[in-house]
């Protein structure tokens, strides 16, 4: 019984390490998003850090329009990045879950 517990602890530690490594890797996974007309482009890491924003000169003439574009495009990019992030981390977590009876309900 004690050996099982040790094995599980090691497995959990391994999984934590893999999760950290995955988070680190996701800093380098880039997600691009742009407005429907291409006048605003944003790039985020899969960890939802903004890496770059490109704004068409035309948008600089209209503050309100630019603000709307930023909100819309950044929200879409964050949603996309979150999807990548959750998929990657879920794969690592699922792979590293020790087979404990009763834990099936969390999958």
Protein Blocks (a to p, Z undefined) as FASTA:
>chain_A
ZZmmmmmmmmmmmmmmmmmmmmmmmmmpccddddfkopaccdddfkopafbdcddfklmm
mmklmmmmmmmmmmmmmmmmmmmmmmmmmmmmmmmpccdehjlmmZZ
